[in-house]
Amino acid sequence: MLPFRSAILLSVWLVPTCLASLSGQKRYDYGSDVHARFQRRQDYIPPIVTGLPSVDGHLPSRREIRELEKDEDLWNLFLLALSWMQYTDQAMWSSWYKIAGIHGAPGQTWGGVEAIPGNDNIGYCHHVSILFPTWHRPYLALYEQILYDIAQYIASLYPPEKRERFGKAAKSFRLPYWDWAATPPNGTTVLPLSMGGDPNIAVSGPNGVQSIANPLFSYSFKPFNASIFPEIPFNTWNETKRAPRPINSPAATSNNSFVARTLDSQMPSFQQRLYNLFANYPDYTSFSNEAWIPTDNNGTYDSIEALHDSIHTLSGGALGHLSIIQYSAFDPLFLLHHVNVDRIFAMWQVLYNDSYVVPMPAIYPSHTSAAGQIQDAGTALTPFFSDNDTFWTSDMVRDHEVFGYTYPEVSTKNRVEVVASINRLYTHYSPASIAMAHQWRQSRGNGNTAVTDGSRSRPDADRRSLRLPINAVFDGEDYYEWIANVRVKKDTLNDSFMIYLFLGIAPGDPSTCCEESLSPEDIDGLGISVAALGKQN
């Protein structure tokens, strides 16, 4: 992870992002025991993923989190509902603890869907699997359904003069996504301040404006059970951490500033990889997951799962919950990250709608499946029921609209519009853009001038691509796309780890390349692409 420094980043991240102790954290005070009333109502709702109703005949879109922030009513409802879910009794099937626990630790049985013999301590999720994108689709729909129900209830608690307004907003509630590949708005970072800037946040609810624990910053266990996190230091932390410092200390705090700089340094790589997946991966098998892993040199080694891995590892940092597969879902950032992965999947489906799930053996076991078991489009996506007796399958979730949502880029399912969206969002750091910026700066004679496109600003493209020699990318009118195929045993270190690849001259001591003490001049000299591997498969 290379910390990218700039005057802009330092000015944005002066807030105390490392102060993430539990002291002072609190939920919204509604002035009465509304939580108990809602919980009693939830006791009678079966854990079935039904999807959400349309609004006036139209499906509301899941919106990028920065866009959702601009909608004051929906933004407040989202924060209140998320906080409510996180403060729900951990024993409840609909609590944050229980729903996050479906993914990995503590290997619990959810919804009465029992484990196969020997898999009691494994979560239900499918990674390195043909089912990776499809399994997560009903999982996200379950989160959305629970938060939607909470939002409707909270809207009903507003004073009469505001109740209709918030009730209308609540009907269009859908999960937001975090687009980590798009160039962020001018003067901001890839990681929005709302997700990592402060452990507390002001919200406007039925009982006025209050400061509550920021439900996007971390999740605190209530109560904490160290037995589900057997490894040090996780068994000493009663809340989720990102890039914890000191790294092995029970008193470690999250270092979101470091995470933000790291994500910013790698954003051009994210963008280039994502564009390449859209442009050159028309086959679902190779696009969707890492399980296929080719043995011949056919030039296609990436996947949406591999790119997703990089976000997990870099956003969690060394020993952050998000970087460990069995712990990752407890971090609130997991939810927004995976909604974006689902959005990318939906966009890819519009481009290549003839390719889908084919039979493949599972590489790893899950709560209800064994390694080597053949998985296909009819495999049950446990533990998600579509009714009392039937599980969702990949065939059933092929169209995301079955769950009552869409995304702005795919609302019309028009291929031309999706292509236009991809070109608008993900070409700022394409080779063509780098060449144009390089030529423009040469003509101006100013290597530090920013290149703008109106709504978004991108700094010097060569700098953000870490000053690759121009002839390492371009050969006349042609350009090179560099692909590295690295084969390792992912579980060798029993932890997440990074592999650094240098195009050009490597630093004298490559082991120092991820230290925060590295100077901006050193960083400019590193032409690198990062592969994120490890326990976060």
VEXDRENZA-447808 format. One line per field, with one value per residue (C-alpha): residue number from 0; residue in three letters; chain; x, z, y. Coordinates in nm, 3 decimals. Layout:
residues N
seq [NUM; ...]
type [Ala; ...]
mol [A; ...]
u [X; ...]
w [Z; ...]
v [Y; ...]
END
This chain:
residues 537
seq [0; 1; 2; 3; 4; 5; 6; 7; 8; 9; 10; 11; 12; 13; 14; 15; 16; 17; 18; 19; 20; 21; 22; 23; 24; 25; 26; 27; 28; 29; 30; 31; 32; 33; 34; 35; 36; 37; 38; 39; 40; 41; 42; 43; 44; 45; 46; 47; 48; 49; 50; 51; 52; 53; 54; 55; 56; 57; 58; 59; 60; 61; 62; 63; 64; 65; 66; 67; 68; 69; 70; 71; 72; 73; 74; 75; 76; 77; 78; 79; 80; 81; 82; 83; 84; 85; 86; 87; 88; 89; 90; 91; 92; 93; 94; 95; 96; 97; 98; 99; 100; 101; 102; 103; 104; 105; 106; 107; 108; 109; 110; 111; 112; 113; 114; 115; 116; 117; 118; 119; 120; 121; 122; 123; 124; 125; 126; 127; 128; 129; 130; 131; 132; 133; 134; 135; 136; 137; 138; 139; 140; 141; 142; 143; 144; 145; 146; 147; 148; 149; 150; 151; 152; 153; 154; 155; 156; 157; 158; 159; 160; 161; 162; 163; 164; 165; 166; 167; 168; 169; 170; 171; 172; 173; 174; 175; 176; 177; 178; 179; 180; 181; 182; 183; 184; 185; 186; 187; 188; 189; 190; 191; 192; 193; 194; 195; 196; 197; 198; 199; 200; 201; 202; 203; 204; 205; 206; 207; 208; 209; 210; 211; 212; 213; 214; 215; 216; 217; 218; 219; 220; 221; 222; 223; 224; 225; 226; 227; 228; 229; 230; 231; 232; 233; 234; 235; 236; 237; 238; 239; 240; 241; 242; 243; 244; 245; 246; 247; 248; 249; 250; 251; 252; 253; 254; 255; 256; 257; 258; 259; 260; 261; 262; 263; 264; 265; 266; 267; 268; 269; 270; 271; 272; 273; 274; 275; 276; 277; 278; 279; 280; 281; 282; 283; 284; 285; 286; 287; 288; 289; 290; 291; 292; 293; 294; 295; 296; 297; 298; 299; 300; 301; 302; 303; 304; 305; 306; 307; 308; 309; 310; 311; 312; 313; 314; 315; 316; 317; 318; 319; 320; 321; 322; 323; 324; 325; 326; 327; 328; 329; 330; 331; 332; 333; 334; 335; 336; 337; 338; 339; 340; 341; 342; 343; 344; 345; 346; 347; 348; 349; 350; 351; 352; 353; 354; 355; 356; 357; 358; 359; 360; 361; 362; 363; 364; 365; 366; 367; 368; 369; 370; 371; 372; 373; 374; 375; 376; 377; 378; 379; 380; 381; 382; 383; 384; 385; 386; 387; 388; 389; 390; 391; 392; 393; 394; 395; 396; 397; 398; 399; 400; 401; 402; 403; 404; 405; 406; 407; 408; 409; 410; 411; 412; 413; 414; 415; 416; 417; 418; 419; 420; 421; 422; 423; 424; 425; 426; 427; 428; 429; 430; 431; 432; 433; 434; 435; 436; 437; 438; 439; 440; 441; 442; 443; 444; 445; 446; 447; 448; 449; 450; 451; 452; 453; 454; 455; 456; 457; 458; 459; 460; 461; 462; 463; 464; 465; 466; 467; 468; 469; 470; 471; 472; 473; 474; 475; 476; 477; 478; 479; 480; 481; 482; 483; 484; 485; 486; 487; 488; 489; 490; 491; 492; 493; 494; 495; 496; 497; 498; 499; 500; 501; 502; 503; 504; 505; 506; 507; 508; 509; 510; 511; 512; 513; 514; 515; 516; 517; 518; 519; 520; 521; 522; 523; 524; 525; 526; 527; 528; 529; 530; 531; 532; 533; 534; 535; 536]
type [Met; Leu; Pro; Phe; Arg; Ser; Ala; Ile; Leu; Leu; Ser; Val; Trp; Leu; Val; Pro; Thr; Cys; Leu; Ala; Ser; Leu; Ser; Gly; Gln; Lys; Arg; Tyr; Asp; Tyr; Gly; Ser; Asp; Val; His; Ala; Arg; Phe; Gln; Arg; Arg; Gln; Asp; Tyr; Ile; Pro; Pro; Ile; Val; Thr; Gly; Leu; Pro; Ser; Val; Asp; Gly; His; Leu; Pro; Ser; Arg; Arg; Glu; Ile; Arg; Glu; Leu; Glu; Lys; Asp; Glu; Asp; Leu; Trp; Asn; Leu; Phe; Leu; Leu; Ala; Leu; Ser; Trp; Met; Gln; Tyr; Thr; Asp; Gln; Ala; Met; Trp; Ser; Ser; Trp; Tyr; Lys; Ile; Ala; Gly; Ile; His; Gly; Ala; Pro; Gly; Gln; Thr; Trp; Gly; Gly; Val; Glu; Ala; Ile; Pro; Gly; Asn; Asp; Asn; Ile; Gly; Tyr; Cys; His; His; Val; Ser; Ile; Leu; Phe; Pro; Thr; Trp; His; Arg; Pro; Tyr; Leu; Ala; Leu; Tyr; Glu; Gln; Ile; Leu; Tyr; Asp; Ile; Ala; Gln; Tyr; Ile; Ala; Ser; Leu; Tyr; Pro; Pro; Glu; Lys; Arg; Glu; Arg; Phe; Gly; Lys; Ala; Ala; Lys; Ser; Phe; Arg; Leu; Pro; Tyr; Trp; Asp; Trp; Ala; Ala; Thr; Pro; Pro; Asn; Gly; Thr; Thr; Val; Leu; Pro; Leu; Ser; Met; Gly; Gly; Asp; Pro; Asn; Ile; Ala; Val; Ser; Gly; Pro; Asn; Gly; Val; Gln; Ser; Ile; Ala; Asn; Pro; Leu; Phe; Ser; Tyr; Ser; Phe; Lys; Pro; Phe; Asn; Ala; Ser; Ile; Phe; Pro; Glu; Ile; Pro; Phe; Asn; Thr; Trp; Asn; Glu; Thr; Lys; Arg; Ala; Pro; Arg; Pro; Ile; Asn; Ser; Pro; Ala; Ala; Thr; Ser; Asn; Asn; Ser; Phe; Val; Ala; Arg; Thr; Leu; Asp; Ser; Gln; Met; Pro; Ser; Phe; Gln; Gln; Arg; Leu; Tyr; Asn; Leu; Phe; Ala; Asn; Tyr; Pro; Asp; Tyr; Thr; Ser; Phe; Ser; Asn; Glu; Ala; Trp; Ile; Pro; Thr; Asp; Asn; Asn; Gly; Thr; Tyr; Asp; Ser; Ile; Glu; Ala; Leu; His; Asp; Ser; Ile; His; Thr; Leu; Ser; Gly; Gly; Ala; Leu; Gly; His; Leu; Ser; Ile; Ile; Gln; Tyr; Ser; Ala; Phe; Asp; Pro; Leu; Phe; Leu; Leu; His; His; Val; Asn; Val; Asp; Arg; Ile; Phe; Ala; Met; Trp; Gln; Val; Leu; Tyr; Asn; Asp; Ser; Tyr; Val; Val; Pro; Met; Pro; Ala; Ile; Tyr; Pro; Ser; His; Thr; Ser; Ala; Ala; Gly; Gln; Ile; Gln; Asp; Ala; Gly; Thr; Ala; Leu; Thr; Pro; Phe; Phe; Ser; Asp; Asn; Asp; Thr; Phe; Trp; Thr; Ser; Asp; Met; Val; Arg; Asp; His; Glu; Val; Phe; Gly; Tyr; Thr; Tyr; Pro; Glu; Val; Ser; Thr; Lys; Asn; Arg; Val; Glu; Val; Val; Ala; Ser; Ile; Asn; Arg; Leu; Tyr; Thr; His; Tyr; Ser; Pro; Ala; Ser; Ile; Ala; Met; Ala; His; Gln; Trp; Arg; Gln; Ser; Arg; Gly; Asn; Gly; Asn; Thr; Ala; Val; Thr; Asp; Gly; Ser; Arg; Ser; Arg; Pro; Asp; Ala; Asp; Arg; Arg; Ser; Leu; Arg; Leu; Pro; Ile; Asn; Ala; Val; Phe; Asp; Gly; Glu; Asp; Tyr; Tyr; Glu; Trp; Ile; Ala; Asn; Val; Arg; Val; Lys; Lys; Asp; Thr; Leu; Asn; Asp; Ser; Phe; Met; Ile; Tyr; Leu; Phe; Leu; Gly; Ile; Ala; Pro; Gly; Asp; Pro; Ser; Thr; Cys; Cys; Glu; Glu; Ser; Leu; Ser; Pro; Glu; Asp; Ile; Asp; Gly; Leu; Gly; Ile; Ser; Val; Ala; Ala; Leu; Gly; Lys; Gln; Asn]
mol [A; A; A; A; A; A; A; A; A; A; A; A; A; A; A; A; A; A; A; A; A; A; A; A; A; A; A; A; A; A; A; A; A; A; A; A; A; A; A; A; A; A; A; A; A; A; A; A; A; A; A; A; A; A; A; A; A; A; A; A; A; A; A; A; A; A; A; A; A; A; A; A; A; A; A; A; A; A; A; A; A; A; A; A; A; A; A; A; A; A; A; A; A; A; A; A; A; A; A; A; A; A; A; A; A; A; A; A; A; A; A; A; A; A; A; A; A; A; A; A; A; A; A; A; A; A; A; A; A; A; A; A; A; A; A; A; A; A; A; A; A; A; A; A; A; A; A; A; A; A; A; A; A; A; A; A; A; A; A; A; A; A; A; A; A; A; A; A; A; A; A; A; A; A; A; A; A; A; A; A; A; A; A; A; A; A; A; A; A; A; A; A; A; A; A; A; A; A; A; A; A; A; A; A; A; A; A; A; A; A; A; A; A; A; A; A; A; A; A; A; A; A; A; A; A; A; A; A; A; A; A; A; A; A; A; A; A; A; A; A; A; A; A; A; A; A; A; A; A; A; A; A; A; A; A; A; A; A; A; A; A; A; A; A; A; A; A; A; A; A; A; A; A; A; A; A; A; A; A; A; A; A; A; A; A; A; A; A; A; A; A; A; A; A; A; A; A; A; A; A; A; A; A; A; A; A; A; A; A; A; A; A; A; A; A; A; A; A; A; A; A; A; A; A; A; A; A; A; A; A; A; A; A; A; A; A; A; A; A; A; A; A; A; A; A; A; A; A; A; A; A; A; A; A; A; A; A; A; A; A; A; A; A; A; A; A; A; A; A; A; A; A; A; A; A; A; A; A; A; A; A; A; A; A; A; A; A; A; A; A; A; A; A; A; A; A; A; A; A; A; A; A; A; A; A; A; A; A; A; A; A; A; A; A; A; A; A; A; A; A; A; A; A; A; A; A; A; A; A; A; A; A; A; A; A; A; A; A; A; A; A; A; A; A; A; A; A; A; A; A; A; A; A; A; A; A; A; A; A; A; A; A; A; A; A; A; A; A; A; A; A; A; A; A; A; A; A; A; A; A; A; A; A; A; A; A; A; A; A; A; A; A; A; A; A; A; A; A; A; A; A; A; A; A; A; A; A; A; A; A; A; A; A; A; A; A; A; A; A; A; A; A; A; A; A; A; A; A; A; A; A; A; A; A; A; A; A]
u [0.000; 0.161; 0.048; -0.005; 0.054; -0.068; -0.165; -0.529; -0.535; -0.363; -0.611; -0.911; -0.800; -0.714; -1.014; -0.934; -0.988; -0.792; -1.007; -1.244; -1.296; -1.631; -1.654; -1.927; -2.075; -2.451; -2.764; -3.038; -3.275; -3.632; -3.770; -3.960; -3.906; -3.971; -3.699; -3.884; -4.208; -4.035; -3.848; -4.173; -4.310; -3.999; -4.044; -4.338; -4.160; -4.001; -3.647; -3.753; -3.593; -3.891; -3.749; -3.900; -4.209; -4.188; -4.280; -4.551; -4.467; -4.095; -3.800; -3.590; -3.218; -2.941; -2.737; -2.369; -2.312; -2.192; -2.514; -2.726; -2.566; -2.717; -3.069; -3.109; -3.419; -3.300; -2.949; -3.082; -3.314; -3.024; -2.800; -3.081; -3.181; -2.820; -2.761; -3.087; -2.984; -2.643; -2.803; -3.060; -3.020; -2.752; -2.977; -3.234; -3.227; -3.242; -2.961; -2.640; -2.453; -2.666; -2.678; -2.305; -2.245; -2.405; -2.093; -1.824; -1.758; -1.898; -2.014; -2.366; -2.677; -2.914; -3.280; -3.275; -3.049; -2.820; -2.457; -2.346; -2.142; -1.805; -1.882; -2.043; -1.780; -1.783; -1.997; -2.238; -2.056; -1.911; -1.568; -1.339; -1.665; -1.885; -2.153; -1.954; -2.161; -2.496; -2.476; -2.409; -2.714; -2.983; -2.748; -2.752; -3.127; -3.169; -2.976; -3.182; -3.512; -3.429; -3.309; -3.613; -3.850; -3.663; -3.674; -4.053; -4.093; -3.863; -4.053; -4.375; -4.220; -4.173; -4.408; -4.733; -4.616; -4.311; -4.451; -4.586; -4.261; -4.040; -4.285; -4.257; -3.876; -3.875; -4.068; -3.783; -3.515; -3.252; -2.897; -2.624; -2.304; -1.947; -1.782; -1.414; -1.309; -1.453; -1.237; -1.367; -1.501; -1.239; -1.066; -1.189; -1.059; -1.178; -1.291; -1.570; -1.544; -1.885; -1.735; -1.412; -1.386; -1.532; -1.658; -1.963; -2.209; -2.502; -2.838; -3.181; -3.446; -3.798; -3.669; -3.449; -3.080; -2.853; -2.494; -2.474; -2.203; -2.131; -2.271; -2.044; -1.725; -1.728; -1.948; -1.923; -2.019; -2.292; -2.174; -1.833; -1.763; -1.390; -1.447; -1.571; -1.242; -0.984; -0.682; -0.481; -0.546; -0.908; -1.000; -0.915; -1.114; -1.479; -1.532; -1.421; -1.090; -0.934; -0.555; -0.531; -0.250; -0.061; -0.121; -0.129; -0.243; -0.573; -0.591; -0.548; -0.751; -0.857; -0.636; -0.880; -0.644; -0.393; -0.668; -0.780; -0.428; -0.374; -0.698; -0.615; -0.273; -0.429; -0.742; -0.590; -0.516; -0.873; -1.011; -0.789; -0.863; -1.236; -1.237; -1.041; -1.295; -1.579; -1.393; -1.217; -1.401; -1.718; -1.730; -1.906; -1.675; -1.355; -1.522; -1.699; -1.447; -1.097; -1.174; -1.105; -0.734; -0.596; -0.287; -0.191; -0.084; -0.406; -0.381; -0.693; -0.606; -0.822; -1.185; -1.437; -1.369; -0.994; -1.056; -1.302; -1.027; -0.797; -1.056; -1.106; -0.735; -0.647; -0.954; -0.904; -0.530; -0.304; -0.517; -0.825; -1.151; -1.236; -0.921; -1.005; -1.269; -1.446; -1.460; -1.512; -1.892; -1.897; -1.730; -2.003; -1.782; -1.836; -2.200; -2.133; -1.840; -2.046; -2.338; -2.089; -1.970; -2.333; -2.374; -2.066; -2.210; -2.541; -2.359; -2.155; -2.477; -2.619; -2.302; -2.284; -2.629; -2.580; -2.310; -2.394; -2.331; -2.199; -2.127; -1.799; -1.664; -1.640; -1.282; -1.364; -1.638; -1.917; -2.170; -2.389; -2.154; -1.839; -1.520; -1.540; -1.921; -2.049; -2.222; -2.446; -2.727; -2.974; -2.764; -2.946; -2.806; -2.838; -2.952; -3.175; -3.538; -3.759; -4.062; -4.120; -3.979; -3.761; -3.412; -3.307; -3.085; -2.860; -3.127; -3.379; -3.155; -3.020; -3.228; -3.151; -3.491; -3.655; -3.550; -3.709; -3.409; -3.200; -2.893; -2.873; -2.650; -2.875; -3.225; -3.311; -3.091; -2.966; -2.621; -2.529; -2.610; -2.405; -2.106; -2.140; -2.149; -1.835; -1.650; -1.763; -1.670; -1.369; -1.141; -0.967; -0.659; -0.677; -0.363; -0.536; -0.601; -0.242; -0.113; -0.342; -0.241; 0.127; 0.105; -0.103; 0.146; 0.439; 0.272; 0.212; 0.554; 0.404; 0.427; 0.203; -0.105; -0.427; -0.642; -1.014; -1.331; -1.581; -1.762; -1.453; -1.086; -0.801; -0.447; -0.150; -0.224; 0.143; 0.184; -0.125; 0.007; 0.328; 0.538; 0.573; 0.824; 0.618; 0.786; 0.683; 0.322; 0.328; 0.484; 0.388; 0.012; -0.005; 0.004; 0.085; -0.142; 0.076; -0.058; 0.119; 0.009; 0.125; 0.073; 0.089; -0.070; -0.314; -0.327; 0.050; 0.086; -0.257; -0.313; -0.365; -0.053; 0.058; 0.279; 0.447; 0.536; 0.772; 0.783; 1.119; 1.363; 1.253; 1.342; 1.664; 1.471; 1.133; 1.024; 0.983; 0.747; 0.433; 0.566; 0.396; 0.741; 0.805; 0.855; 0.638; 0.949; 1.005; 0.644; 0.669; 0.952; 0.757; 0.592; 0.382; 0.077; -0.047; -0.189; -0.385; -0.395; -0.435; -0.705; -0.945; -0.968]
w [0.000; -0.112; 0.079; -0.178; -0.039; -0.178; -0.043; -0.122; 0.077; 0.376; 0.390; 0.364; 0.627; 0.919; 1.113; 1.406; 1.217; 1.461; 1.764; 1.743; 2.100; 2.219; 2.492; 2.407; 2.125; 2.133; 1.930; 1.849; 2.134; 2.005; 2.344; 2.408; 2.394; 2.022; 1.980; 2.193; 1.999; 1.666; 1.786; 1.894; 1.546; 1.386; 1.587; 1.361; 1.029; 0.877; 0.736; 0.369; 0.103; -0.080; -0.250; -0.225; -0.389; -0.676; -0.624; -0.858; -1.102; -1.108; -0.938; -0.726; -0.799; -0.560; -0.559; -0.509; -0.147; -0.235; -0.430; -0.146; 0.092; -0.119; -0.046; 0.313; 0.401; 0.255; 0.394; 0.747; 0.713; 0.590; 0.883; 1.135; 0.990; 0.974; 1.334; 1.441; 1.281; 1.448; 1.789; 1.743; 1.996; 1.860; 1.926; 1.674; 1.328; 1.169; 1.372; 1.215; 1.407; 1.273; 0.912; 0.899; 1.056; 0.756; 0.556; 0.779; 1.154; 1.382; 1.147; 1.285; 1.150; 1.018; 0.928; 1.035; 0.741; 0.905; 0.814; 0.646; 0.879; 0.963; 0.832; 1.144; 1.186; 0.825; 0.684; 0.391; 0.145; -0.184; -0.283; -0.558; -0.697; -1.003; -0.756; -0.620; -0.786; -0.768; -0.401; -0.287; -0.475; -0.240; 0.054; -0.024; -0.088; 0.265; 0.412; 0.199; 0.304; 0.675; 0.649; 0.436; 0.704; 0.971; 0.759; 0.717; 1.093; 1.168; 0.915; 1.105; 1.422; 1.283; 1.402; 1.200; 0.997; 0.871; 0.863; 0.507; 0.370; 0.537; 0.461; 0.093; 0.113; 0.297; 0.017; -0.224; 0.021; -0.139; -0.039; -0.156; -0.321; -0.292; -0.633; -0.549; -0.917; -1.023; -0.996; -0.682; -0.693; -0.693; -0.358; -0.208; -0.172; -0.287; 0.071; 0.154; 0.484; 0.583; 0.587; 0.770; 0.880; 1.229; 1.470; 1.545; 1.308; 1.337; 1.219; 1.199; 1.325; 1.466; 1.789; 1.636; 1.551; 1.760; 1.749; 1.729; 1.672; 1.298; 1.167; 0.860; 1.064; 1.257; 1.417; 1.791; 1.925; 2.190; 2.374; 2.245; 2.242; 2.202; 2.130; 1.776; 1.703; 1.829; 1.678; 1.836; 1.813; 1.699; 2.029; 2.207; 1.989; 2.066; 1.746; 1.383; 1.281; 0.961; 0.929; 1.311; 1.490; 1.693; 1.484; 1.755; 2.047; 2.234; 2.231; 1.853; 1.672; 1.308; 1.075; 0.803; 0.681; 0.583; 0.416; 0.219; 0.095; 0.004; -0.195; -0.371; -0.473; -0.626; -0.779; -1.131; -1.113; -0.998; -1.283; -1.548; -1.424; -1.417; -1.766; -1.890; -1.733; -1.912; -2.244; -2.264; -2.047; -2.233; -2.067; -1.730; -1.600; -1.631; -1.539; -1.229; -1.015; -0.954; -0.956; -1.326; -1.307; -1.654; -1.699; -2.038; -2.120; -2.269; -2.129; -1.911; -1.546; -1.370; -1.252; -1.066; -0.765; -0.782; -0.811; -0.523; -0.319; -0.368; -0.225; 0.076; 0.150; 0.097; 0.279; 0.577; 0.594; 0.773; 1.029; 0.967; 0.986; 0.624; 0.500; 0.668; 0.479; 0.781; 0.967; 0.678; 0.679; 1.026; 0.891; 0.751; 0.451; 0.338; 0.254; 0.036; -0.135; -0.227; -0.355; -0.599; -0.701; -0.768; -0.973; -1.180; -1.229; -1.347; -1.592; -1.727; -1.771; -2.001; -2.212; -2.229; -2.149; -2.327; -2.087; -1.739; -1.477; -1.602; -1.390; -1.198; -0.888; -0.565; -0.459; -0.095; 0.134; 0.284; 0.562; 0.331; 0.053; 0.023; -0.170; -0.510; -0.521; -0.867; -0.857; -1.134; -1.207; -1.016; -0.699; -0.390; -0.271; 0.095; 0.339; 0.137; 0.103; -0.172; 0.007; 0.293; 0.108; -0.180; -0.191; -0.440; -0.722; -0.974; -1.241; -1.023; -0.951; -1.304; -1.334; -1.035; -1.070; -0.911; -0.579; -0.653; -0.726; -1.015; -1.076; -1.269; -1.540; -1.611; -1.545; -1.917; -1.982; -2.293; -2.398; -2.563; -2.242; -2.029; -2.263; -2.241; -1.859; -1.852; -2.078; -1.868; -1.532; -1.592; -1.861; -1.671; -1.628; -1.946; -2.165; -2.404; -2.121; -1.999; -2.351; -2.390; -2.049; -2.126; -2.460; -2.311; -2.029; -2.269; -2.483; -2.172; -2.024; -1.680; -1.523; -1.228; -1.407; -1.338; -1.618; -1.565; -1.720; -1.554; -1.287; -1.177; -1.164; -1.211; -1.106; -1.334; -1.498; -1.518; -1.147; -1.050; -1.266; -1.061; -1.339; -1.562; -1.839; -2.139; -2.356; -2.104; -2.204; -2.556; -2.880; -3.143; -3.177; -2.992; -2.616; -2.385; -2.120; -1.857; -1.696; -1.424; -1.339; -0.987; -0.847; -0.471; -0.200; -0.052; 0.294; 0.337; 0.593; 0.754; 0.702; 0.427; 0.246; -0.046; -0.348; -0.500; -0.870; -0.999; -1.363; -1.394; -1.110; -0.775; -0.455; -0.282; -0.007; -0.149; 0.200; 0.289; 0.002; 0.216; 0.510; 0.583; 0.612; 0.237; 0.078; -0.207; -0.426; -0.358; -0.439; -0.770; -0.870; -0.824; -1.136; -0.973; -0.997; -0.676; -0.640; -0.318; -0.202; 0.116; 0.345; 0.178; -0.118]
v [0.000; 0.325; 0.635; 0.908; 1.255; 1.581; 1.921; 1.845; 1.524; 1.675; 1.959; 1.727; 1.478; 1.706; 1.571; 1.336; 1.010; 0.795; 0.865; 0.571; 0.457; 0.333; 0.596; 0.843; 0.636; 0.631; 0.574; 0.819; 0.905; 0.888; 0.988; 0.663; 0.288; 0.259; -0.005; -0.261; -0.207; -0.251; -0.560; -0.726; -0.659; -0.810; -1.129; -1.217; -1.157; -1.471; -1.438; -1.446; -1.223; -1.078; -0.769; -0.422; -0.265; -0.019; 0.346; 0.478; 0.201; 0.274; 0.107; 0.345; 0.346; 0.260; 0.581; 0.658; 0.756; 1.106; 1.161; 1.024; 1.275; 1.554; 1.422; 1.541; 1.339; 1.008; 1.058; 1.104; 0.806; 0.593; 0.687; 0.639; 0.300; 0.180; 0.286; 0.120; -0.209; -0.193; -0.138; -0.416; -0.696; -0.930; -1.230; -1.100; -1.261; -0.912; -0.752; -0.625; -0.892; -1.177; -1.057; -0.982; -1.322; -1.495; -1.412; -1.564; -1.561; -1.686; -1.965; -1.946; -2.113; -1.848; -1.886; -2.252; -2.348; -2.603; -2.671; -2.989; -3.213; -3.062; -2.713; -2.568; -2.297; -2.170; -1.891; -1.928; -1.701; -1.827; -1.698; -1.828; -1.963; -1.930; -1.815; -1.519; -1.240; -1.418; -1.526; -1.170; -1.036; -1.180; -1.116; -0.743; -0.757; -0.894; -0.598; -0.362; -0.519; -0.492; -0.133; -0.043; -0.173; 0.023; 0.339; 0.308; 0.278; 0.572; 0.786; 0.713; 0.857; 1.209; 1.485; 1.506; 1.806; 1.610; 1.258; 1.263; 1.408; 1.149; 0.871; 0.954; 0.956; 0.624; 0.453; 0.523; 0.404; 0.182; 0.095; 0.334; 0.217; 0.341; 0.383; 0.332; 0.335; 0.671; 0.981; 1.156; 1.512; 1.784; 1.829; 1.502; 1.149; 0.808; 0.736; 0.987; 1.170; 1.036; 0.685; 0.757; 1.117; 1.113; 0.844; 1.063; 1.224; 1.466; 1.337; 1.499; 1.259; 1.259; 1.412; 1.681; 1.697; 1.474; 1.350; 0.972; 0.711; 0.722; 0.390; 0.415; 0.455; 0.128; -0.135; -0.198; -0.540; -0.532; -0.733; -0.834; -1.208; -1.270; -1.640; -1.569; -1.388; -1.637; -1.462; -1.183; -0.888; -0.938; -1.101; -0.773; -0.529; -0.462; -0.264; -0.297; -0.139; -0.010; 0.006; -0.025; 0.158; 0.037; -0.269; -0.539; -0.329; -0.378; 0.003; 0.030; 0.295; 0.312; 0.513; 0.614; 0.886; 0.620; 0.416; 0.723; 0.798; 0.434; 0.414; 0.739; 0.610; 0.299; 0.452; 0.479; 0.108; 0.031; 0.237; 0.080; -0.273; -0.211; -0.063; -0.363; -0.601; -0.424; -0.409; -0.746; -1.000; -1.104; -1.448; -1.470; -1.743; -1.542; -1.209; -1.331; -1.516; -1.644; -2.014; -2.068; -1.951; -2.030; -2.243; -2.102; -1.748; -1.616; -1.264; -1.272; -1.305; -1.049; -1.078; -0.867; -1.089; -1.016; -0.642; -0.669; -0.838; -0.540; -0.301; -0.527; -0.554; -0.188; -0.052; -0.279; -0.230; -0.475; -0.661; -0.447; -0.643; -0.566; -0.738; -1.070; -1.266; -1.419; -1.084; -0.841; -0.812; -0.656; -0.339; -0.108; -0.034; -0.395; -0.322; -0.017; -0.188; -0.493; -0.287; -0.134; -0.481; -0.577; -0.258; -0.345; -0.693; -0.543; -0.314; -0.607; -0.806; -0.540; -0.556; -0.937; -1.070; -1.403; -1.532; -1.657; -1.924; -2.260; -2.570; -2.551; -2.728; -2.530; -2.456; -2.386; -2.520; -2.311; -2.364; -2.572; -2.691; -2.901; -2.830; -3.000; -2.987; -2.889; -2.551; -2.423; -2.177; -2.397; -2.430; -2.303; -1.969; -2.054; -1.932; -1.698; -1.813; -1.674; -1.822; -2.060; -2.361; -2.236; -2.087; -1.825; -1.957; -1.786; -1.840; -1.659; -1.358; -1.307; -0.991; -0.767; -0.597; -0.902; -0.747; -0.409; -0.188; -0.065; 0.153; 0.481; 0.330; 0.030; 0.162; 0.137; -0.172; 0.006; -0.111; 0.220; 0.408; 0.168; 0.207; 0.585; 0.566; 0.349; 0.593; 0.889; 0.738; 0.516; 0.661; 0.942; 0.724; 0.523; 0.517; 0.756; 1.003; 0.975; 1.046; 1.349; 1.488; 1.430; 1.610; 1.893; 1.955; 1.947; 2.210; 2.422; 2.353; 2.299; 1.952; 2.037; 2.168; 1.980; 1.843; 1.897; 1.770; 2.002; 1.803; 1.614; 1.710; 1.470; 1.565; 1.511; 1.175; 1.077; 1.152; 0.954; 0.671; 0.710; 0.861; 0.561; 0.627; 0.732; 0.466; 0.197; 0.261; 0.404; 0.287; 0.538; 0.523; 0.190; 0.135; -0.152; -0.301; -0.465; -0.782; -0.979; -1.331; -1.411; -1.760; -1.806; -2.016; -1.768; -1.920; -1.959; -1.678; -1.728; -1.358; -1.100; -0.987; -0.771; -0.831; -0.523; -0.514; -0.246; -0.138; 0.031; 0.092; -0.045; 0.144; 0.047; -0.129; -0.246; -0.355; 0.014; 0.088; 0.085; 0.286; 0.616; 0.777; 0.733; 1.074; 1.203; 1.206; 0.835; 0.762; 0.947; 0.716; 0.396; 0.260; -0.010; -0.225; -0.384; -0.734; -0.782; -1.140; -1.339; -1.462; -1.218; -1.457]
END
